[in-house]
Amino acid sequence: MKTYPIIDKEGNLHAFEIKNWRLTRARACNIASDIPGVIVTKKPKWLFSWFWDDVFCEFEIDGVLFQIEEPYGDNSRYWVGKKDSGGYCKELELIHQAFEAAP
């Protein structure tokens, strides 16, 4: 899957985006949940959940909290990064690799 890395001024991965044209919220959450060690704490509950929550998936890996959001609830890409702020950590590299490898 094509991703769009967001790089910080030090050259590290800050977060990344994924086109949501063919990727549903549920599928994005499933990709995250398939990563070894991930605990999903929030996922879409209803078919039309995008009307309420921009942040539709939250998960934890090695004690670090992450989220997947659709900014403004109406965007062509999902944003994936550390909860609330983004920022580099080694776990983000694993998540990014998992999404890149997903069909």
KOLROPA-743132 format. One record per atom (N, C-alpha, C): residue in three letters; chain; z, y, x. Coordinates in nm, 3 decimals, decimal comma, always signed. Atoms other than C-alpha are relative to their C-alpha. Layout:
BEGIN
+-----+-------+---------+---------+---------+
| res | chain |       z |       y |       x |
+-----+-------+---------+---------+---------+
| ala |     A |       Z |       Y |       X |
...
+-----+-------+---------+---------+---------+
***
This chain:
BEGIN
+-----+-------+---------+---------+---------+
| res | chain |       z |       y |       x |
+-----+-------+---------+---------+---------+
| met |     A |  +0,000 |  -0,117 |  +0,085 |
| met |     A |  +0,000 |  +0,000 |  +0,000 |
| met |     A |  +0,000 |  +0,123 |  +0,090 |
| lys |     A |  +0,006 |  -0,124 |  -0,078 |
| lys |     A |  -0,084 |  +0,345 |  +0,129 |
| lys |     A |  +0,124 |  +0,085 |  -0,028 |
| thr |     A |  -0,116 |  -0,089 |  +0,012 |
| thr |     A |  +0,216 |  +0,564 |  +0,197 |
| thr |     A |  -0,032 |  +0,132 |  +0,068 |
| tyr |     A |  +0,017 |  -0,133 |  -0,056 |
| tyr |     A |  +0,247 |  +0,929 |  +0,289 |
| tyr |     A |  +0,133 |  +0,041 |  +0,065 |
| pro |     A |  -0,126 |  -0,031 |  -0,069 |
| pro |     A |  +0,519 |  +0,972 |  +0,554 |
| pro |     A |  +0,027 |  +0,150 |  +0,005 |
| ile |     A |  -0,047 |  -0,137 |  -0,017 |
| ile |     A |  +0,718 |  +1,294 |  +0,564 |
| ile |     A |  +0,081 |  -0,001 |  +0,129 |
| ile |     A |  -0,058 |  +0,003 |  -0,134 |
| ile |     A |  +0,809 |  +1,362 |  +0,926 |
| ile |     A |  +0,081 |  +0,128 |  +0,024 |
| asp |     A |  -0,082 |  -0,119 |  -0,028 |
| asp |     A |  +1,090 |  +1,594 |  +1,036 |
| asp |     A |  -0,045 |  +0,065 |  +0,131 |
| lys |     A |  +0,045 |  -0,075 |  -0,118 |
| lys |     A |  +1,062 |  +1,845 |  +1,322 |
| lys |     A |  +0,026 |  -0,074 |  +0,130 |
| glu |     A |  -0,022 |  +0,082 |  -0,119 |
| glu |     A |  +1,195 |  +1,586 |  +1,570 |
| glu |     A |  -0,099 |  -0,116 |  +0,008 |
| gly |     A |  +0,099 |  +0,106 |  +0,000 |
| gly |     A |  +0,911 |  +1,351 |  +1,478 |
| gly |     A |  +0,047 |  -0,130 |  -0,065 |
| asn |     A |  -0,055 |  +0,118 |  +0,067 |
| asn |     A |  +1,128 |  +1,107 |  +1,279 |
| asn |     A |  -0,041 |  -0,003 |  -0,147 |
| leu |     A |  +0,029 |  +0,017 |  +0,142 |
| leu |     A |  +1,056 |  +0,968 |  +0,934 |
| leu |     A |  +0,116 |  +0,056 |  -0,082 |
| his |     A |  -0,100 |  -0,065 |  +0,086 |
| his |     A |  +1,244 |  +1,191 |  +0,687 |
| his |     A |  +0,005 |  -0,067 |  -0,137 |
| ala |     A |  +0,017 |  +0,065 |  +0,129 |
| ala |     A |  +1,114 |  +1,024 |  +0,368 |
| ala |     A |  -0,149 |  -0,038 |  -0,006 |
| phe |     A |  +0,142 |  +0,026 |  +0,018 |
| phe |     A |  +0,780 |  +0,901 |  +0,232 |
| phe |     A |  -0,034 |  +0,003 |  -0,148 |
| glu |     A |  +0,048 |  -0,002 |  +0,137 |
| glu |     A |  +0,570 |  +0,921 |  -0,079 |
| glu |     A |  -0,102 |  -0,112 |  -0,020 |
| ile |     A |  +0,095 |  +0,104 |  +0,038 |
| ile |     A |  +0,358 |  +0,666 |  -0,262 |
| ile |     A |  -0,070 |  +0,047 |  -0,126 |
| lys |     A |  +0,071 |  -0,033 |  +0,123 |
| lys |     A |  +0,085 |  +0,730 |  -0,517 |
| lys |     A |  +0,048 |  -0,091 |  -0,112 |
| asn |     A |  -0,048 |  +0,082 |  +0,111 |
| asn |     A |  +0,198 |  +0,614 |  -0,857 |
| asn |     A |  -0,110 |  -0,032 |  -0,101 |
| trp |     A |  +0,111 |  +0,026 |  +0,090 |
| trp |     A |  -0,146 |  +0,574 |  -1,008 |
| trp |     A |  +0,000 |  -0,143 |  -0,050 |
| arg |     A |  -0,004 |  +0,141 |  +0,038 |
| arg |     A |  -0,119 |  +0,193 |  -1,008 |
| arg |     A |  +0,138 |  -0,063 |  +0,017 |
| leu |     A |  -0,134 |  +0,050 |  -0,028 |
| leu |     A |  +0,248 |  +0,158 |  -0,920 |
| leu |     A |  +0,096 |  +0,048 |  -0,107 |
| thr |     A |  -0,096 |  -0,037 |  +0,104 |
| thr |     A |  +0,488 |  +0,150 |  -1,212 |
| thr |     A |  +0,138 |  +0,022 |  +0,062 |
| arg |     A |  -0,138 |  -0,019 |  -0,046 |
| arg |     A |  +0,849 |  +0,253 |  -1,181 |
| arg |     A |  +0,068 |  -0,134 |  +0,020 |
| ala |     A |  -0,063 |  +0,133 |  -0,011 |
| ala |     A |  +0,959 |  -0,105 |  -1,241 |
| ala |     A |  -0,048 |  -0,071 |  +0,126 |
| arg |     A |  +0,055 |  +0,066 |  -0,119 |
| arg |     A |  +0,728 |  -0,236 |  -0,966 |
| arg |     A |  +0,056 |  +0,064 |  +0,127 |
| ala |     A |  -0,058 |  -0,067 |  -0,117 |
| ala |     A |  +0,853 |  +0,026 |  -0,718 |
| ala |     A |  +0,143 |  -0,047 |  +0,023 |
| cys |     A |  -0,138 |  +0,048 |  -0,009 |
| cys |     A |  +1,208 |  -0,082 |  -0,793 |
| cys |     A |  +0,005 |  -0,146 |  +0,046 |
| asn |     A |  +0,006 |  +0,140 |  -0,042 |
| asn |     A |  +1,112 |  -0,449 |  -0,752 |
| asn |     A |  -0,033 |  -0,014 |  +0,148 |
| ile |     A |  +0,032 |  +0,004 |  -0,144 |
| ile |     A |  +0,958 |  -0,383 |  -0,410 |
| ile |     A |  +0,127 |  +0,029 |  +0,080 |
| ala |     A |  -0,125 |  -0,033 |  -0,070 |
| ala |     A |  +1,284 |  -0,219 |  -0,301 |
| ala |     A |  +0,099 |  -0,116 |  -0,009 |
| ser |     A |  -0,098 |  +0,107 |  +0,017 |
| ser |     A |  +1,493 |  -0,504 |  -0,443 |
| ser |     A |  -0,035 |  -0,126 |  +0,080 |
| asp |     A |  +0,042 |  +0,116 |  -0,079 |
| asp |     A |  +1,290 |  -0,761 |  -0,246 |
| asp |     A |  +0,032 |  +0,014 |  +0,149 |
| ile |     A |  -0,034 |  -0,022 |  -0,140 |
| ile |     A |  +1,400 |  -0,608 |  +0,086 |
| ile |     A |  +0,134 |  -0,069 |  +0,027 |
| pro |     A |  -0,126 |  +0,069 |  -0,031 |
| pro |     A |  +1,665 |  -0,831 |  +0,247 |
| pro |     A |  +0,116 |  +0,098 |  +0,020 |
| gly |     A |  -0,120 |  -0,082 |  -0,013 |
| gly |     A |  +2,012 |  -0,678 |  +0,212 |
| gly |     A |  +0,010 |  +0,114 |  -0,099 |
| val |     A |  -0,002 |  -0,110 |  +0,096 |
| val |     A |  +1,921 |  -0,431 |  -0,064 |
| val |     A |  +0,079 |  -0,038 |  -0,124 |
| ile |     A |  -0,072 |  +0,013 |  +0,127 |
| ile |     A |  +2,154 |  -0,388 |  -0,361 |
| ile |     A |  -0,048 |  +0,115 |  -0,088 |
| val |     A |  +0,049 |  -0,102 |  +0,093 |
| val |     A |  +1,989 |  -0,202 |  -0,651 |
| val |     A |  +0,115 |  +0,039 |  -0,093 |
| thr |     A |  -0,109 |  -0,050 |  +0,084 |
| thr |     A |  +2,239 |  +0,017 |  -0,836 |
| thr |     A |  -0,050 |  +0,073 |  -0,124 |
| lys |     A |  +0,059 |  -0,066 |  +0,117 |
| lys |     A |  +2,002 |  +0,189 |  -1,078 |
| lys |     A |  -0,147 |  -0,037 |  -0,005 |
| lys |     A |  +0,142 |  +0,030 |  +0,018 |
| lys |     A |  +1,666 |  +0,083 |  -1,218 |
| lys |     A |  -0,042 |  +0,039 |  -0,141 |
| pro |     A |  +0,046 |  -0,040 |  +0,134 |
| pro |     A |  +1,448 |  +0,175 |  -1,517 |
| pro |     A |  +0,046 |  -0,101 |  -0,105 |
| lys |     A |  -0,050 |  +0,087 |  +0,105 |
| lys |     A |  +1,594 |  +0,039 |  -1,837 |
| lys |     A |  -0,099 |  -0,015 |  -0,114 |
| trp |     A |  +0,090 |  +0,002 |  +0,114 |
| trp |     A |  +1,329 |  +0,125 |  -2,092 |
| trp |     A |  -0,141 |  +0,031 |  +0,044 |
| leu |     A |  +0,140 |  -0,026 |  -0,028 |
| leu |     A |  +0,954 |  +0,144 |  -2,101 |
| leu |     A |  -0,027 |  +0,150 |  +0,018 |
| phe |     A |  +0,024 |  -0,145 |  -0,006 |
| phe |     A |  +0,967 |  +0,522 |  -2,155 |
| phe |     A |  +0,112 |  +0,075 |  +0,070 |
| ser |     A |  -0,113 |  -0,062 |  -0,069 |
| ser |     A |  +1,252 |  +0,597 |  -1,915 |
| ser |     A |  -0,039 |  +0,126 |  +0,076 |
| trp |     A |  +0,041 |  -0,118 |  -0,078 |
| trp |     A |  +1,042 |  +0,860 |  -1,732 |
| trp |     A |  +0,024 |  +0,130 |  -0,075 |
| phe |     A |  -0,027 |  -0,123 |  +0,075 |
| phe |     A |  +1,118 |  +1,107 |  -2,013 |
| phe |     A |  +0,137 |  +0,057 |  +0,035 |
| trp |     A |  -0,137 |  -0,045 |  -0,024 |
| trp |     A |  +1,481 |  +1,128 |  -1,898 |
| trp |     A |  +0,036 |  +0,015 |  +0,146 |
| asp |     A |  -0,048 |  +0,002 |  -0,138 |
| asp |     A |  +1,522 |  +1,050 |  -1,530 |
| asp |     A |  -0,111 |  +0,019 |  +0,102 |
| asp |     A |  +0,091 |  -0,013 |  -0,115 |
| asp |     A |  +1,330 |  +1,186 |  -1,233 |
| asp |     A |  +0,035 |  -0,106 |  +0,104 |
| val |     A |  -0,047 |  +0,105 |  -0,091 |
| val |     A |  +1,541 |  +0,959 |  -1,012 |
| val |     A |  +0,016 |  -0,126 |  -0,084 |
| phe |     A |  -0,001 |  +0,118 |  +0,086 |
| phe |     A |  +1,470 |  +0,619 |  -1,159 |
| phe |     A |  +0,046 |  -0,127 |  +0,070 |
| cys |     A |  -0,049 |  +0,117 |  -0,073 |
| cys |     A |  +1,580 |  +0,380 |  -0,884 |
| cys |     A |  +0,091 |  +0,046 |  +0,112 |
| glu |     A |  -0,092 |  -0,025 |  -0,110 |
| glu |     A |  +1,880 |  +0,389 |  -0,655 |
| glu |     A |  +0,040 |  -0,134 |  +0,057 |
| phe |     A |  -0,038 |  +0,124 |  -0,064 |
| phe |     A |  +1,969 |  +0,126 |  -0,402 |
| phe |     A |  +0,070 |  +0,028 |  +0,131 |
| glu |     A |  -0,079 |  -0,011 |  -0,122 |
| glu |     A |  +2,184 |  +0,062 |  -0,100 |
| glu |     A |  -0,042 |  -0,109 |  +0,097 |
| ile |     A |  +0,021 |  +0,098 |  -0,105 |
| ile |     A |  +2,116 |  -0,110 |  +0,228 |
| ile |     A |  +0,087 |  +0,040 |  +0,119 |
| asp |     A |  -0,093 |  -0,023 |  -0,112 |
| asp |     A |  +2,377 |  -0,140 |  +0,505 |
| asp |     A |  +0,088 |  +0,123 |  -0,024 |
| gly |     A |  -0,090 |  -0,110 |  +0,033 |
| gly |     A |  +2,595 |  +0,115 |  +0,324 |
| gly |     A |  -0,068 |  +0,135 |  -0,014 |
| val |     A |  +0,073 |  -0,126 |  +0,014 |
| val |     A |  +2,323 |  +0,383 |  +0,312 |
| val |     A |  -0,068 |  +0,001 |  -0,137 |
| leu |     A |  +0,056 |  -0,012 |  +0,135 |
| leu |     A |  +2,216 |  +0,507 |  -0,033 |
| leu |     A |  -0,139 |  +0,063 |  +0,005 |
| phe |     A |  +0,137 |  -0,047 |  +0,008 |
| phe |     A |  +1,847 |  +0,560 |  -0,115 |
| phe |     A |  -0,037 |  +0,020 |  -0,146 |
| gln |     A |  +0,050 |  -0,018 |  +0,135 |
| gln |     A |  +1,652 |  +0,672 |  -0,418 |
| gln |     A |  -0,152 |  +0,007 |  +0,000 |
| ile |     A |  +0,142 |  -0,020 |  +0,025 |
| ile |     A |  +1,304 |  +0,665 |  -0,559 |
| ile |     A |  -0,007 |  +0,094 |  -0,119 |
| glu |     A |  +0,009 |  -0,097 |  +0,109 |
| glu |     A |  +1,214 |  +0,962 |  -0,771 |
| glu |     A |  -0,144 |  +0,045 |  -0,021 |
| glu |     A |  +0,127 |  -0,063 |  +0,034 |
| glu |     A |  +0,919 |  +1,113 |  -0,947 |
| glu |     A |  +0,033 |  +0,147 |  -0,026 |
| pro |     A |  -0,038 |  -0,140 |  +0,017 |
| pro |     A |  +0,967 |  +1,486 |  -0,890 |
| pro |     A |  -0,056 |  +0,062 |  -0,127 |
| tyr |     A |  +0,032 |  -0,069 |  +0,126 |
| tyr |     A |  +0,964 |  +1,684 |  -1,213 |
| tyr |     A |  -0,039 |  -0,098 |  -0,111 |
| gly |     A |  +0,033 |  +0,100 |  +0,101 |
| gly |     A |  +0,908 |  +1,356 |  -1,402 |
| gly |     A |  -0,147 |  -0,009 |  -0,031 |
| asp |     A |  +0,144 |  -0,005 |  +0,028 |
| asp |     A |  +0,537 |  +1,426 |  -1,388 |
| asp |     A |  -0,072 |  +0,034 |  +0,129 |
| asn |     A |  +0,059 |  -0,023 |  -0,130 |
| asn |     A |  +0,397 |  +1,386 |  -1,040 |
| asn |     A |  -0,094 |  -0,115 |  +0,030 |
| ser |     A |  +0,094 |  +0,107 |  -0,035 |
| ser |     A |  +0,117 |  +1,182 |  -0,884 |
| ser |     A |  +0,056 |  -0,092 |  +0,107 |
| arg |     A |  -0,062 |  +0,082 |  -0,104 |
| arg |     A |  +0,352 |  +1,041 |  -0,619 |
| arg |     A |  +0,148 |  -0,017 |  -0,026 |
| tyr |     A |  -0,144 |  +0,023 |  -0,003 |
| tyr |     A |  +0,696 |  +0,887 |  -0,598 |
| tyr |     A |  +0,051 |  +0,039 |  +0,139 |
| trp |     A |  -0,066 |  -0,036 |  -0,125 |
| trp |     A |  +0,935 |  +1,013 |  -0,328 |
| trp |     A |  +0,106 |  -0,105 |  +0,028 |
| val |     A |  -0,098 |  +0,101 |  -0,039 |
| val |     A |  +1,144 |  +0,756 |  -0,138 |
| val |     A |  +0,074 |  +0,051 |  +0,122 |
| gly |     A |  -0,079 |  -0,046 |  -0,113 |
| gly |     A |  +1,430 |  +0,857 |  +0,088 |
| gly |     A |  +0,148 |  -0,016 |  -0,026 |
| lys |     A |  -0,145 |  +0,006 |  +0,016 |
| lys |     A |  +1,803 |  +0,882 |  +0,143 |
| lys |     A |  +0,040 |  +0,084 |  -0,121 |
| lys |     A |  -0,043 |  -0,064 |  +0,123 |
| lys |     A |  +1,986 |  +0,982 |  -0,171 |
| lys |     A |  +0,031 |  +0,147 |  +0,021 |
| asp |     A |  -0,021 |  -0,144 |  +0,011 |
| asp |     A |  +1,982 |  +1,354 |  -0,248 |
| asp |     A |  -0,068 |  +0,085 |  +0,108 |
| ser |     A |  +0,045 |  -0,091 |  -0,104 |
| ser |     A |  +1,863 |  +1,482 |  +0,088 |
| ser |     A |  -0,114 |  -0,050 |  +0,088 |
| gly |     A |  +0,095 |  +0,054 |  -0,097 |
| gly |     A |  +1,633 |  +1,250 |  +0,278 |
| gly |     A |  +0,065 |  +0,000 |  +0,137 |
| gly |     A |  -0,051 |  +0,001 |  -0,136 |
| gly |     A |  +1,671 |  +1,222 |  +0,652 |
| gly |     A |  -0,022 |  -0,135 |  +0,065 |
| tyr |     A |  +0,032 |  +0,122 |  -0,073 |
| tyr |     A |  +1,605 |  +0,966 |  +0,921 |
| tyr |     A |  +0,119 |  -0,094 |  +0,010 |
| cys |     A |  -0,092 |  +0,107 |  -0,035 |
| cys |     A |  +1,788 |  +0,637 |  +0,959 |
| cys |     A |  -0,084 |  -0,126 |  +0,019 |
| lys |     A |  +0,078 |  +0,121 |  -0,029 |
| lys |     A |  +1,676 |  +0,293 |  +1,080 |
| lys |     A |  -0,032 |  -0,077 |  -0,128 |
| glu |     A |  +0,025 |  +0,070 |  +0,126 |
| glu |     A |  +1,705 |  +0,151 |  +0,727 |
| glu |     A |  -0,123 |  +0,055 |  -0,072 |
| leu |     A |  +0,118 |  -0,059 |  +0,064 |
| leu |     A |  +1,440 |  +0,394 |  +0,606 |
| leu |     A |  -0,128 |  -0,059 |  +0,058 |
| glu |     A |  +0,117 |  +0,065 |  -0,062 |
| glu |     A |  +1,195 |  +0,240 |  +0,854 |
| glu |     A |  -0,027 |  -0,135 |  -0,066 |
| leu |     A |  +0,017 |  +0,130 |  +0,067 |
| leu |     A |  +1,255 |  -0,103 |  +0,695 |
| leu |     A |  -0,058 |  +0,016 |  -0,140 |
| ile |     A |  +0,047 |  -0,025 |  +0,137 |
| ile |     A |  +1,200 |  +0,036 |  +0,347 |
| ile |     A |  -0,147 |  +0,042 |  +0,003 |
| his |     A |  +0,137 |  -0,047 |  -0,014 |
| his |     A |  +0,883 |  +0,214 |  +0,456 |
| his |     A |  -0,094 |  -0,117 |  +0,031 |
| gln |     A |  +0,081 |  +0,116 |  -0,034 |
| gln |     A |  +0,748 |  -0,106 |  +0,612 |
| gln |     A |  -0,021 |  -0,092 |  -0,121 |
| ala |     A |  +0,011 |  +0,086 |  +0,118 |
| ala |     A |  +0,820 |  -0,301 |  +0,292 |
| ala |     A |  -0,102 |  +0,056 |  -0,099 |
| phe |     A |  +0,096 |  -0,059 |  +0,093 |
| phe |     A |  +0,622 |  -0,056 |  +0,081 |
| phe |     A |  -0,140 |  -0,003 |  +0,057 |
| glu |     A |  +0,133 |  +0,008 |  -0,061 |
| glu |     A |  +0,334 |  -0,046 |  +0,328 |
| glu |     A |  -0,058 |  -0,141 |  -0,011 |
| ala |     A |  +0,046 |  +0,140 |  +0,004 |
| ala |     A |  +0,316 |  -0,428 |  +0,321 |
| ala |     A |  -0,024 |  -0,051 |  -0,143 |
| ala |     A |  +0,015 |  +0,044 |  +0,140 |
| ala |     A |  +0,326 |  -0,449 |  -0,060 |
| ala |     A |  -0,147 |  +0,012 |  -0,045 |
| pro |     A |  +0,141 |  -0,007 |  +0,049 |
| pro |     A |  -0,006 |  -0,527 |  -0,233 |
| pro |     A |  -0,019 |  +0,108 |  -0,104 |
+-----+-------+---------+---------+---------+
***
